[in-house]
Amino acid sequence: MRIEGDAVLLRVFIGESDKHGHMALYEALIREARSQGLAGATVLRGICGYGASSRMRQAKVLDLSSDLPVVVEIIEREERVDGFLPTIDRMMEEANSGGFVTMEKAHVVRYFSESGDSD
């Protein structure tokens, strides 16, 4: 697969403890993105943050388990992301998860699949 030029960056801000069924919501989202053939996804774990509830979430040395903020990032062509948005909405509803979804323009300079194929 090869992507160059105009694309979008999709970001999904959720909590680390949000679940979709028995799986972490962030993992369920990237698995679904993969099954729909999106170029790639990355999950970033925050060390501190707050959302609509204004409840601070932060990592501390003595915490054994936390509900830290996580961000799922996907860069893909806009029409592909537009097609994925209803899936995100459905999965967040099913997970009864709060969160924040943003999309911004991105310019891809270089993206090739690991095999070097240009699908």
C-alpha positions as CSV (number, residue, x, y, z in Angstrom):
1,M,0.0,0.0,0.0
2,R,1.2,3.5,-0.8
3,I,-0.2,6.8,0.4
4,E,1.2,10.2,-0.5
5,G,-0.3,13.7,-0.5
6,D,-3.4,14.9,1.2
7,A,-4.8,12.8,4.0
8,V,-6.4,13.3,7.4
9,L,-5.3,12.6,10.9
10,L,-8.0,11.1,13.0
11,R,-7.7,11.1,16.8
12,V,-9.9,9.3,19.3
13,F,-9.4,10.4,22.9
14,I,-10.7,7.9,25.4
15,G,-9.9,6.3,28.8
16,E,-7.5,3.4,29.2
17,S,-10.1,1.5,31.2
18,D,-12.9,1.9,28.6
19,K,-14.1,-1.5,27.5
20,H,-15.8,-2.8,24.3
21,G,-17.0,-6.2,25.4
22,H,-14.1,-7.9,27.2
23,M,-11.5,-5.9,25.3
24,A,-10.0,-2.5,25.8
25,L,-11.8,0.0,23.6
26,Y,-8.6,1.3,22.1
27,E,-7.6,-2.3,21.1
28,A,-11.0,-3.0,19.7
29,L,-10.8,0.2,17.6
30,I,-7.5,-0.6,16.1
31,R,-8.5,-4.2,15.4
32,E,-11.6,-2.9,13.6
33,A,-9.5,-0.3,11.7
34,R,-7.2,-3.1,10.6
35,S,-10.1,-5.3,9.5
36,Q,-11.4,-2.4,7.4
37,G,-8.1,-2.0,5.7
38,L,-7.1,1.4,7.0
39,A,-3.4,2.2,6.6
40,G,-2.4,2.0,10.2
41,A,-3.2,3.0,13.8
42,T,-1.2,3.9,16.8
43,V,-2.3,4.1,20.4
44,L,-0.6,6.7,22.6
45,R,-0.9,6.5,26.4
46,G,-1.0,9.8,28.3
47,I,0.6,10.4,31.7
48,C,-1.9,13.0,32.8
49,G,-5.1,14.5,31.5
50,Y,-8.8,15.3,32.0
51,G,-11.9,15.4,29.9
52,A,-15.5,16.5,30.1
53,S,-15.8,15.3,33.7
54,S,-12.9,17.5,34.8
55,R,-11.6,14.5,36.8
56,M,-7.8,14.4,36.7
57,R,-6.2,11.2,35.5
58,Q,-2.5,10.8,36.1
59,A,0.1,8.2,36.6
60,K,1.7,8.0,40.0
61,V,4.5,5.7,41.1
62,L,2.3,3.7,43.6
63,D,-0.6,3.2,41.2
64,L,-1.1,-0.4,40.3
65,S,-3.9,0.3,37.8
66,S,-5.0,3.6,36.4
67,D,-7.5,5.0,34.0
68,L,-5.0,7.1,32.0
69,P,-6.0,8.9,28.9
70,V,-5.2,7.2,25.6
71,V,-5.3,8.5,22.1
72,V,-5.9,6.4,19.0
73,E,-4.3,8.0,15.9
74,I,-5.1,7.0,12.3
75,I,-3.7,8.7,9.2
76,E,-5.6,7.8,6.0
77,R,-7.3,9.3,3.0
78,E,-10.3,11.4,4.0
79,E,-12.9,9.2,2.3
80,R,-11.6,6.1,4.1
81,V,-11.7,7.9,7.5
82,D,-15.2,9.2,6.8
83,G,-16.3,5.6,6.2
84,F,-14.8,4.6,9.5
85,L,-16.5,7.3,11.6
86,P,-19.8,5.5,12.0
87,T,-17.9,2.5,13.3
88,I,-16.2,4.6,16.0
89,D,-19.5,6.1,17.0
90,R,-21.1,2.7,17.3
91,M,-18.2,1.2,19.3
92,M,-18.1,4.1,21.7
93,E,-21.9,3.9,22.2
94,E,-21.6,0.1,22.8
95,A,-18.8,0.7,25.3
96,N,-20.8,3.5,27.0
97,S,-17.6,5.5,26.7
98,G,-17.2,9.2,26.8
99,G,-14.5,10.6,24.6
100,F,-13.5,13.1,21.9
101,V,-13.0,12.5,18.2
102,T,-11.1,15.0,16.1
103,M,-10.0,15.1,12.5
104,E,-7.4,17.4,10.8
105,K,-5.7,17.7,7.5
106,A,-2.4,16.0,7.1
107,H,0.1,15.8,4.3
108,V,1.7,12.4,3.9
109,V,5.3,12.7,2.7
110,R,6.1,9.0,2.6
111,Y,4.1,5.8,3.5
112,F,4.9,2.4,2.2
113,S,3.8,-1.0,3.5
114,E,6.6,-3.0,5.1
115,S,6.9,-5.3,2.1
116,G,7.5,-2.3,-0.1
117,D,4.5,-3.2,-2.3
118,S,2.6,-0.3,-3.8
119,D,-0.9,-1.8,-3.7
